[in-house]
């Protein structure tokens, strides 16, 4: 089977998934990069050396011709952020396409009243709704948004972004977390659930992302101050940079958290993952402008007990509340305060949630499983055979709305 993946640029969010495709399909897999990466993303560590399977269509007329030929002749095309011209003929011929998409209406349904966007929605989605095109949903809200646009009804599948899966085993992760925070003390030989003792050394809390208003890092700092005033013990690591940094540093000081908070600045994706491997609790606070939220995926993979906003597109797919993490209502300070206090008062629960999250990611939400299922589902569709998954990537995406939690 020949599979081609079109997207704007090759980056760390797609590298592991593409490697998994290439491992299974070899020369029958190509990633078409349609534009150079912006400088600010390159400086953030997103850029990756191009493997042999990457075709940069913008580099020459010959590469552009190859990209157009792949768009027409591949058995399956995965289509991310790329010029629609590549799939126009494929749509006419009704060949299999998976559109890789975050939610189209994350800024609100009022977008459909903007003439320029309404025309785009019609051209890209509504007029193609009965074609052989399906959605790889990089948001749990994707299906409901497209339903509002009368497009892709019952044709949306759970997906997301798949950075590198966790390579360390659970015991190795526990050792790193113990060494970083001294929260977890061995009781004889280390057990599978690395036993914790109440009143031990501080829990290590982590927040990571760009310091933007939509990320709502202020909610986390206020929740930490609430728990500090309750006499609970912890340390804080803040990873990131951005326009809100000065305000967040001032807030940290005014809340009396500056003595237990370390601002690490901008770190590469690899360095941020290393911080997650050492953290006990990861808090993700973004509002509905967060399309997916890859930090949720990475923190769960690294065995953190994750507290995540219900607004992030990744949260409903990856977290079962109280089982593989905790969910709080986006923007609700009291709800977040309660969730953080709950974990800090029950350190053993931190490892229980972290272990359940780690196991779920290892079994289902990883690049290898995602690639294997895309291939299996595609082969089934090409043969007219039904392929169904009960949970994880490529299981059917239900209709979820902003007020679900």
Secondary structure as UniProt FT lines:
FT   STRAND          3..7
FT   HELIX           12..25
FT   HELIX           26..28
FT   STRAND          29..33
FT   HELIX           39..43
FT   TURN            44..45
FT   TURN            52..53
FT   STRAND          54..56
FT   HELIX           57..59
FT   HELIX           61..73
FT   STRAND          76..79
FT   HELIX           84..87
FT   HELIX           88..92
FT   TURN            93..94
FT   STRAND          97..101
FT   TURN            104..107
FT   HELIX           109..113
FT   HELIX           115..124
FT   HELIX           126..128
FT   TURN            129..130
FT   STRAND          133..137
FT   TURN            140..141
FT   HELIX           142..148
FT   TURN            149..150
FT   TURN            153..154
FT   STRAND          156..158
FT   HELIX           170..181
FT   TURN            192..193
FT   TURN            198..199
FT   STRAND          203..208
FT   HELIX           213..215
FT   HELIX           217..229
FT   TURN            230..231
FT   STRAND          234..239
FT   TURN            243..244
FT   HELIX           245..254
FT   TURN            255..256
FT   HELIX           258..260
FT   STRAND          261..265
FT   HELIX           269..278
FT   STRAND          281..284
FT   TURN            288..289
FT   HELIX           294..301
FT   TURN            302..303
FT   STRAND          305..309
FT   TURN            310..311
FT   TURN            313..314
FT   HELIX           315..318
FT   TURN            322..324
FT   STRAND          325..328
FT   TURN            330..331
FT   HELIX           333..345
FT   HELIX           347..363
FT   HELIX           367..383
FT   TURN            393..394
FT   TURN            402..403
//
